[in-house]
Amino acid sequence: MTLDELNSLDPQNIGSWPLPIRAVVVAVVCAAIAYGTWSQDIKLQLEELAKVEQEEISLKETFEIKQRKAANLNALKEQLAEMKQSFGDMIRQLPDQTEVAGLIVDISQTGLAAGLEFELFKPGGEKPAEFYSELPISIRVIGGYHQLGEFVSGIAALPRIVTTHNITITRQKGNKLVMDATAKTYRALDEDDS
């Protein structure tokens, strides 16, 4: 087929065209339709793929966070159990109502055993907190440096929790020291006290 014959083809009457040309035109039209459909479908699938890839990244991050938590779960459970045990031990170190009087006696005997002279030993009023009550005791003792150290050490070694606060030491006539302090002991609150 020559170029003149191609130019003489009537676009209004495609049925009169030779069979090879009609086959080429039909193939081109079918290819164009197939390409258009394919490109539109591919475009939608690429958008969907991008969305799914973002979701995958998000899910991987969530998975990694949860995996780290799961990996540490046993350690955290052990730590929680230790904290509960420690807390329980501390609560058991807090005397109940009946033991506070004995604890006050222990504090005074610790001072006397260290060779100190008590000038003031005055329990104050209880100050309740969340699960315990604090009982301050104002103390003034007279003695030597090592005696004061032995007294504070003895208080720290008591089987119940006793803390010392506001310690001031002044010199008195004749190599004697005067220590003013507040010893605080704690009592576990009963359900009735809360």
C-alpha positions as a printed Julia matrix, in Angstrom:
194×3 Matrix{Float64}:
   0.0     0.0     0.0
   1.3     3.39   -1.0
   1.11    6.72    0.65
  -1.45    7.96   -1.88
  -3.71    5.06   -1.04
  -3.45    5.85    2.67
  -4.31    9.49    2.01
  -7.33    8.47   -0.08
  -8.9     6.46    2.79
 -12.27    7.87    3.8
 -12.48    8.32    7.58
 -16.3     8.37    7.25
 -16.34    4.9     5.71
 -13.93    2.74    7.67
 -15.6    -0.44    6.42
 -14.2     0.17    2.9
 -10.61    0.25    4.09
  -8.39   -2.71    3.34
  -8.35   -5.44    6.01
  -4.72   -4.96    7.16
  -5.3    -1.23    7.8
  -8.55   -1.89    9.65
  -6.74   -4.49   11.77
  -3.98   -1.99   12.62
  -6.53    0.74   13.52
  -8.55   -1.66   15.66
  -5.35   -2.85   17.37
  -4.25    0.76   18.04
  -7.69    1.71   19.41
  -7.79   -1.42   21.57
  -4.25   -0.72   22.78
  -5.17    2.9    23.62
  -8.26    1.77   25.54
  -6.28   -0.94   27.29
  -3.49    1.52   28.17
  -5.99    4.11   29.47
  -7.77    1.54   31.6
  -4.49    0.04   32.76
  -2.94    3.42   33.65
  -6.06    4.49   35.58
  -6.15    1.18   37.43
  -2.41    1.33   38.1
  -2.74    4.9    39.41
  -5.47    3.82   41.85
  -3.45    0.8    42.9
  -0.32    2.94   43.44
  -2.31    5.32   45.64
  -3.69    2.37   47.59
  -0.17    0.91   47.85
   1.2     4.19   49.24
  -1.61    4.28   51.82
  -1.0     0.67   52.82
   2.77    1.26   53.06
   2.15    4.19   55.46
  -0.17    1.99   57.5
   2.51   -0.73   57.52
   5.11    1.71   58.88
   2.7     2.83   61.59
   1.85   -0.75   62.51
   5.56   -1.69   62.61
   6.26    1.19   65.01
   3.33    0.15   67.21
   4.53   -3.44   67.09
   8.08   -2.46   68.07
   6.81   -0.41   71.02
   4.6    -3.27   72.2
   7.41   -5.76   71.61
   9.77   -3.72   73.81
   7.11   -3.57   76.51
   6.48   -7.29   76.21
  10.21   -8.02   76.37
  10.44   -6.01   79.6
   7.2    -7.35   81.05
   8.81  -10.04   83.21
  11.42   -7.6    84.5
   8.71   -5.05   85.26
   6.6    -7.7    87.03
   9.62   -8.68   89.12
  10.32   -5.04   89.9
   6.69   -4.5    90.91
   6.8    -7.57   93.15
  10.01   -6.28   94.77
   8.44   -2.86   95.28
   5.35   -4.43   96.85
   7.59   -6.54   99.11
   9.69   -3.52  100.05
   6.59   -1.42  100.68
   5.12   -4.22  102.8
   8.36   -4.45  104.77
   8.33   -0.71  105.38
   4.69   -0.77  106.45
   5.49   -3.6   108.87
   8.24   -1.4   110.33
   5.65    1.17  111.24
   4.34    0.44  114.71
   0.65    0.18  115.39
  -0.99    2.2   118.17
   0.07   -0.14  120.94
   3.75   -0.19  119.95
   4.31    3.59  119.86
   4.7     3.8   123.66
   7.31    1.03  123.59
   9.15    2.78  120.78
   9.31    5.99  122.81
  10.77    3.98  125.68
  13.34    2.48  123.26
  14.42    5.98  122.16
  14.86    7.17  125.73
  16.73    3.99  126.73
  19.04    4.4   123.71
  19.96    7.87  125.02
  20.48    6.63  128.56
  22.59    3.69  127.31
  24.8     6.15  125.43
  25.37    7.99  128.73
  23.37   11.09  127.85
  21.42   13.23  130.27
  17.9    14.07  129.07
  16.88   17.66  129.63
  13.77   17.49  127.41
  11.78   14.58  126.04
   8.41   15.83  124.83
   6.21   13.86  122.4
   4.12   16.15  120.19
   0.75   15.62  118.57
   0.31   13.09  115.79
   0.18   14.43  112.25
  -1.75   12.06  109.96
  -0.63   11.55  106.36
  -1.98    9.3   103.57
  -1.34    5.87  105.12
   0.73    6.7   108.19
   0.78    9.11  111.08
   3.86   11.04  112.16
   4.67   11.52  115.86
   7.36   14.17  116.51
   9.32   14.03  119.77
  11.31   17.08  120.87
  14.56   16.01  122.5
  17.33   17.88  124.3
  20.23   15.8   125.58
  23.53   16.69  127.18
  26.7    14.67  126.75
  29.96   14.27  124.89
  30.55   14.17  121.15
  30.88   10.38  120.97
  27.85    9.9   123.2
  25.74   12.02  120.85
  26.99   10.01  117.88
  26.22    6.74  119.66
  22.71    8.01  120.45
  21.93    8.98  116.84
  23.39    5.66  115.65
  21.32    3.78  118.18
  18.14    5.5   117.01
  18.94    4.61  113.39
  19.49    0.97  114.41
  16.1     0.58  116.09
  13.91   -2.08  114.45
  11.23    0.53  113.73
  11.51    3.61  111.55
  12.7     6.64  113.5
  14.21    9.68  111.83
  15.97   12.68  113.35
  15.4    16.22  112.15
  16.4    19.8   113.0
  19.55   18.78  114.85
  21.46   21.61  116.5
  24.48   21.09  118.72
  25.81   23.79  121.02
  28.67   23.82  123.52
  27.89   24.06  127.21
  30.27   24.89  130.01
  32.89   22.25  130.63
  33.27   20.29  127.34
  29.64   19.17  127.33
  27.52   19.43  124.21
  23.79   20.09  124.07
  21.88   18.54  121.2
  18.4    19.72  120.34
  16.61   17.53  117.82
  13.25   16.28  116.73
  12.92   12.52  116.47
  10.0    11.44  114.32
   8.44    8.04  114.6
   5.68    6.8   112.37
   2.57    4.72  112.94
   0.59    2.83  110.32
  -2.97    4.07  110.12
  -5.76    1.58  110.62
  -8.76    1.58  108.3
 -10.64    3.29  111.15
  -8.08    6.12  111.2
  -8.21    6.8   107.45
